Amino acid sequence: MTRSCKTLLFVLLLFPSAGCTDLLLGSKPSTSPTAIFDEIWHDFDARYALFDVHNVNWDSLYQVYRPHVTDQMEDSILAKTIDTLLRNLHDPHVSFSAKINDKYFGSSYGEPYLDSAVGLNRPKVSSFYLKNTVRLAGYGQITYGIINDSIGYIYLHTFNESSQSYHWADQFGSVLDSLPSVKGLIIDIRSNGGGTQDNFVSISSHFFTKTQDVLFEKVRNGAKHDDFSTVGVINISPSGKIFIKPIVLITDRFTVSAAEWFTLAMRALPNVTIVGDTTSGAFSARLDRELVNGWLYSMSIEKVTDAKGISHEGIGVPPDITIHLTPQYNASYGKDTTLDKAIEILSK
């Protein structure tokens, strides 16, 4: 999950790059295959937070893969070896990419391609369900409208932002203001890949009537795999326009990271029902790194739990009502089984 600038600065201060150290010492790090493999293995060994969560013996994996790495091997074989090593983590926040002979090799290691991940067709939601009420806000990050003249619908494309969509979440209150007469609200975060903590907090604040702790987090900060910082508390306080009518939150296996934080926060509210499929199970902040040869990778560097201290890392947040869809499910003809269930709940 992309984090606020304050958090990113903390991560960089906590984990200075090896390259900077080598530069200060005046030595040039090796780019041999054995050195590259050892660099990424040792970096995960020192910083990755979720070995126990994913039941991975990192030392044993070194014994399996390191003997196959030689300084004579081609870059393509080395990249494939690193890729295979990292796949053992089954972590959506772990990724690896390598540029070899002007071609890119890249992978990420979550496994969200299941069940209701196939069920969302955004253009058909707009044309078939929202019709002429469909509107955009937040520099295109929010799609909203009214279903059946009485149910509000908001699709959040992301919790991230860019230079073209800075502070887009600040417009969320105005979206709620435009839906004053609805009797209930559907918030759809299927295929939402996450984003910043600031946007998650900003949007959540429109649904809480009092300050409430929703998440706890701690960062890996030592040589041992169980070395972590003290626990930090993330809470939500009410802000601006507050919506307290019935809400259905729609999730799927592509609901990731900050979108999962939002799911945990909303699940704590008595007026919210979650419908769809279990979320991806990737809650940690992501640290992006670069090897000395320019190859890129990322890792999870913290543990996150809900307000009860329960971890959903690698598992995901289950819905209150699960909608099972087959891989052959096709929403192209306007029917959205999961959305239909949300409408049914709010129509009662």
C-alpha positions as CSV (number, residue, x, y, z in Angstrom):
1,M,0.0,0.0,0.0
2,T,1.2,3.4,-0.9
3,R,1.5,5.4,2.3
4,S,1.5,9.1,3.3
5,C,4.7,11.1,2.8
6,K,5.2,11.2,6.5
7,T,5.1,7.4,6.7
8,L,7.3,7.0,3.6
9,L,9.9,9.3,5.2
10,F,9.9,7.2,8.3
11,V,10.5,4.0,6.3
12,L,13.4,5.6,4.5
13,L,15.0,6.8,7.7
14,L,14.4,3.4,9.3
15,F,15.9,1.4,6.4
16,P,18.6,3.4,4.6
17,S,19.7,1.7,1.3
18,A,22.8,-0.4,1.1
19,G,23.8,1.5,-2.0
20,C,24.1,4.8,0.0
21,T,26.3,3.1,2.5
22,D,28.6,1.7,-0.2
23,L,28.9,5.1,-1.8
24,L,29.9,6.7,1.5
25,L,32.6,4.0,2.0
26,G,33.9,4.5,-1.5
27,S,33.4,0.9,-2.6
28,K,31.6,-0.3,-5.7
29,P,29.1,-3.1,-4.9
30,S,29.3,-6.3,-7.1
31,T,26.7,-7.0,-9.7
32,S,27.6,-10.6,-10.1
33,P,24.7,-13.1,-10.0
34,T,25.7,-14.5,-6.7
35,A,26.0,-11.0,-5.2
36,I,22.6,-10.0,-6.6
37,F,20.9,-13.1,-5.2
38,D,22.5,-12.6,-1.8
39,E,21.6,-8.9,-1.8
40,I,17.9,-9.5,-2.2
41,W,17.8,-12.5,0.1
42,H,19.5,-10.6,2.9
43,D,17.3,-7.6,2.4
44,F,14.2,-9.7,2.9
45,D,15.8,-11.4,5.8
46,A,16.5,-8.1,7.5
47,R,13.2,-6.2,6.7
48,Y,10.3,-8.5,5.6
49,A,7.6,-8.7,8.3
50,L,5.5,-11.6,7.4
51,F,7.5,-14.8,7.3
52,D,5.5,-16.3,10.2
53,V,2.2,-15.2,8.7
54,H,2.9,-17.0,5.4
55,N,4.6,-19.9,7.2
56,V,7.9,-19.5,5.3
57,N,11.3,-20.7,6.5
58,W,13.5,-18.2,4.8
59,D,16.8,-19.8,5.8
60,S,15.6,-23.1,4.3
61,L,14.8,-21.4,1.0
62,Y,18.3,-20.0,0.9
63,Q,19.6,-23.5,1.1
64,V,17.3,-24.6,-1.7
65,Y,18.0,-21.8,-4.2
66,R,21.4,-20.4,-3.5
67,P,23.4,-23.5,-4.6
68,H,21.9,-23.1,-8.1
69,V,23.2,-19.6,-8.5
70,T,26.6,-19.2,-10.2
71,D,28.5,-16.2,-11.5
72,Q,28.3,-17.7,-15.0
73,M,24.5,-17.9,-15.2
74,E,22.6,-15.6,-17.6
75,D,20.6,-12.7,-16.2
76,S,17.4,-14.3,-17.5
77,I,18.0,-17.5,-15.4
78,L,19.0,-15.4,-12.3
79,A,15.8,-13.4,-12.7
80,K,13.7,-16.5,-12.9
81,T,15.5,-18.0,-9.8
82,I,14.7,-14.8,-7.8
83,D,11.1,-14.9,-9.1
84,T,10.7,-18.5,-8.0
85,L,12.2,-17.7,-4.6
86,L,9.8,-14.8,-3.9
87,R,6.8,-16.8,-5.1
88,N,7.1,-18.8,-1.9
89,L,5.8,-15.8,0.0
90,H,2.4,-15.6,-1.7
91,D,2.2,-11.9,-0.8
92,P,0.5,-9.4,-3.1
93,H,2.8,-6.7,-1.8
94,V,5.9,-8.6,-2.9
95,S,6.9,-7.9,-6.5
96,F,10.0,-8.2,-8.7
97,S,10.9,-6.7,-12.1
98,A,14.0,-7.0,-14.1
99,K,15.1,-5.3,-17.4
100,I,17.0,-7.7,-19.5
101,N,18.2,-6.9,-23.0
102,D,15.7,-4.0,-23.2
103,K,12.8,-6.3,-22.2
104,Y,11.0,-6.4,-18.9
105,F,10.4,-9.4,-16.7
106,G,8.1,-8.8,-13.8
107,S,5.8,-10.6,-11.3
108,S,3.7,-10.0,-8.3
109,Y,2.7,-12.8,-6.0
110,G,-0.8,-12.4,-4.8
111,E,-3.4,-14.8,-6.0
112,P,-6.6,-12.8,-6.4
113,Y,-7.9,-14.3,-9.5
114,L,-10.8,-16.2,-7.9
115,D,-14.5,-16.2,-7.6
116,S,-16.1,-12.8,-7.7
117,A,-13.0,-11.1,-9.1
118,V,-14.6,-11.8,-12.5
119,G,-17.9,-10.1,-11.6
120,L,-17.3,-6.4,-12.0
121,N,-18.0,-4.6,-15.3
122,R,-17.8,-0.9,-14.6
123,P,-19.2,0.4,-17.9
124,K,-22.2,-1.8,-17.6
125,V,-22.8,-0.7,-14.0
126,S,-23.0,2.8,-15.3
127,S,-25.2,2.2,-18.3
128,F,-27.5,-0.5,-16.9
129,Y,-27.9,0.5,-13.3
130,L,-27.0,4.2,-13.0
131,K,-28.2,5.2,-16.4
132,N,-28.5,9.0,-16.8
133,T,-27.7,9.6,-13.1
134,V,-24.0,8.6,-13.5
135,R,-21.5,11.3,-12.5
136,L,-17.8,11.5,-11.8
137,A,-15.9,13.3,-9.0
138,G,-12.5,13.4,-7.5
139,Y,-10.7,13.8,-10.8
140,G,-12.4,10.7,-12.0
141,Q,-11.6,8.5,-9.0
142,I,-15.2,8.5,-7.9
143,T,-18.2,7.2,-10.0
144,Y,-21.6,7.8,-8.4
145,G,-25.3,7.9,-9.1
146,I,-28.7,6.7,-8.1
147,I,-30.2,3.2,-8.6
148,N,-34.0,2.8,-8.8
149,D,-34.6,6.4,-7.7
150,S,-33.8,5.6,-4.1
151,I,-30.4,3.9,-3.6
152,G,-27.1,5.8,-3.8
153,Y,-24.2,4.1,-5.5
154,I,-20.5,5.1,-5.2
155,Y,-17.7,3.3,-6.9
156,L,-14.2,4.1,-5.5
157,H,-11.6,3.4,-8.2
158,T,-8.7,3.7,-5.9
159,F,-7.4,5.2,-2.6
160,N,-4.3,6.4,-4.3
161,E,-3.5,9.8,-5.8
162,S,-1.2,11.4,-8.3
163,S,-0.1,14.9,-9.3
164,Q,-3.3,15.0,-11.5
165,S,-5.6,13.8,-8.7
166,Y,-4.1,15.4,-5.6
167,H,-6.5,15.6,-2.6
168,W,-9.3,14.0,-4.7
169,A,-10.8,12.5,-1.5
170,D,-11.7,15.9,-0.3
171,Q,-14.5,15.9,-2.8
172,F,-16.2,12.9,-1.2
173,G,-18.3,15.0,1.2
174,S,-19.8,16.8,-1.8
175,V,-20.7,13.5,-3.4
176,L,-22.7,12.6,-0.3
177,D,-24.3,16.0,-0.4
178,S,-25.6,15.2,-3.9
179,L,-27.4,12.1,-2.6
180,P,-29.5,13.6,0.2
181,S,-32.7,11.7,-0.5
182,V,-31.4,8.2,-0.8
183,K,-32.6,5.6,1.7
184,G,-29.3,3.7,1.6
185,L,-25.9,3.7,0.0
186,I,-23.9,1.1,-1.9
187,I,-20.1,1.6,-1.8
188,D,-18.3,-0.5,-4.3
189,I,-14.6,-1.2,-3.9
190,R,-14.2,-4.2,-6.1
191,S,-10.9,-4.1,-8.0
192,N,-9.7,-1.2,-5.8
193,G,-5.9,-1.7,-5.5
194,G,-5.5,0.5,-2.4
195,G,-3.6,3.7,-2.0
196,T,-2.7,6.2,0.8
197,Q,-3.5,6.1,4.4
198,D,-4.6,9.8,4.2
199,N,-7.3,9.0,1.6
200,F,-8.5,5.9,3.6
201,V,-8.9,8.0,6.7
202,S,-10.5,11.0,4.9
203,I,-13.2,8.9,3.2
204,S,-13.8,6.8,6.3
205,S,-14.4,9.9,8.4
206,H,-17.7,10.5,6.7
207,F,-19.2,7.4,8.2
208,F,-18.2,7.6,11.9
209,T,-20.1,9.5,14.5
210,K,-17.4,9.3,17.1
211,T,-13.6,8.8,17.2
212,Q,-12.9,5.0,17.1
213,D,-9.8,2.9,16.9
214,V,-10.0,0.7,13.8
215,L,-6.5,-0.7,13.2
216,F,-3.2,-1.4,14.9
217,E,0.2,-1.6,13.1
218,K,3.8,-2.3,14.0
219,V,6.9,-2.1,11.7
220,R,9.7,-4.7,11.4
221,N,12.7,-2.9,12.9
222,G,15.4,-5.4,13.8
223,A,17.7,-8.2,12.7
224,K,15.4,-10.9,14.1
225,H,12.3,-11.9,12.2
226,D,10.2,-11.0,15.3
227,D,11.7,-7.6,16.0
228,F,9.0,-5.0,15.7
229,S,8.3,-1.4,16.7
230,T,5.8,-0.6,19.4
231,V,2.2,-0.8,18.2
232,G,0.7,2.3,16.6
233,V,-3.0,3.0,16.6
234,I,-5.0,4.2,13.6
235,N,-8.3,5.8,14.5
236,I,-11.1,7.5,12.6
237,S,-12.8,10.7,13.7
238,P,-16.0,12.2,12.2
239,S,-15.5,14.9,9.7
240,G,-17.8,17.0,7.5
241,K,-20.8,15.3,6.0
242,I,-21.7,12.2,8.0
243,F,-23.8,9.4,6.4
244,I,-25.6,7.2,8.9
245,K,-28.2,5.4,6.8
246,P,-27.9,1.7,5.8
247,I,-24.8,0.9,3.8
248,V,-23.8,-2.1,1.7
249,L,-20.0,-2.4,1.0
250,I,-19.1,-4.6,-2.0
251,T,-15.7,-6.3,-2.0
252,D,-13.9,-9.0,-4.0
253,R,-10.5,-10.7,-4.3
254,F,-9.1,-7.6,-6.0
255,T,-9.9,-5.4,-3.0
256,V,-6.4,-4.8,-1.8
257,S,-4.3,-2.9,0.8
258,A,-5.8,0.5,1.8
259,A,-9.2,-0.8,0.4
260,E,-8.9,-3.6,2.9
261,W,-8.2,-1.1,5.7
262,F,-11.4,0.7,4.6
263,T,-13.2,-2.6,4.7
264,L,-12.1,-3.3,8.3
265,A,-13.0,0.2,9.4
266,M,-16.5,0.0,7.8
267,R,-17.1,-3.4,9.2
268,A,-17.0,-1.9,12.7
269,L,-20.1,0.2,12.0
270,P,-23.6,-1.2,12.9
271,N,-25.2,0.1,9.7
272,V,-22.8,-1.6,7.3
273,T,-23.3,-5.0,5.5
274,I,-20.4,-6.4,3.4
275,V,-21.4,-8.3,0.3
276,G,-19.3,-10.1,-2.3
277,D,-16.1,-12.1,-1.8
278,T,-13.2,-12.1,0.7
279,T,-10.6,-9.4,0.2
280,S,-7.1,-10.1,-1.0
281,G,-5.3,-10.2,2.4
282,A,-2.5,-7.7,1.8
283,F,-2.5,-5.1,4.7
284,S,1.1,-4.2,5.3
285,A,2.8,-1.1,4.1
286,R,4.9,-1.8,1.0
287,L,8.6,-0.9,0.8
288,D,9.9,-0.4,-2.8
289,R,13.6,-1.3,-3.3
290,E,16.2,-1.4,-6.0
291,L,19.1,-3.8,-6.4
292,V,22.6,-2.6,-7.4
293,N,22.0,-3.7,-11.0
294,G,18.8,-1.7,-11.3
295,W,16.3,-4.5,-10.8
296,L,13.3,-3.5,-8.7
297,Y,11.4,-5.3,-6.0
298,S,9.0,-4.6,-3.1
299,M,8.2,-6.2,0.2
300,S,5.8,-6.0,3.2
301,I,7.5,-4.4,6.2
302,E,4.7,-4.3,8.9
303,K,2.0,-6.2,10.6
304,V,-1.6,-4.9,10.7
305,T,-4.5,-6.1,12.8
306,D,-8.1,-5.0,13.3
307,A,-9.2,-3.3,16.5
308,K,-9.6,-6.6,18.2
309,G,-6.0,-7.6,17.5
310,I,-6.9,-10.1,14.8
311,S,-4.7,-10.3,11.7
312,H,-6.3,-10.8,8.3
313,E,-2.9,-10.8,6.5
314,G,-2.8,-13.6,3.9
315,I,-6.4,-14.4,4.6
316,G,-8.5,-11.3,3.8
317,V,-11.7,-9.9,5.2
318,P,-14.7,-12.2,4.6
319,P,-18.0,-10.6,3.6
320,D,-21.2,-10.9,5.7
321,I,-22.9,-12.3,2.6
322,T,-20.7,-14.2,0.1
323,I,-21.6,-14.2,-3.6
324,H,-19.9,-17.1,-5.4
325,L,-19.3,-16.6,-9.1
326,T,-17.8,-19.2,-11.4
327,P,-14.7,-18.3,-13.5
328,Q,-17.0,-18.3,-16.6
329,Y,-19.3,-15.6,-15.1
330,N,-19.8,-12.8,-17.6
331,A,-21.2,-9.4,-16.6
332,S,-21.2,-8.1,-20.1
333,Y,-25.0,-8.2,-20.6
334,G,-25.7,-5.8,-17.8
335,K,-26.3,-8.2,-14.9
336,D,-24.2,-7.9,-11.8
337,T,-25.2,-10.6,-9.4
338,T,-23.3,-9.1,-6.5
339,L,-24.7,-5.6,-7.1
340,D,-28.2,-7.1,-7.4
341,K,-27.8,-8.6,-3.9
342,A,-26.8,-5.2,-2.5
343,I,-29.8,-3.5,-4.1
344,E,-32.1,-6.3,-2.7
345,I,-30.7,-5.6,0.8
346,L,-31.3,-1.9,0.7
347,S,-34.7,-2.2,-1.0
348,K,-36.3,-4.0,2.0
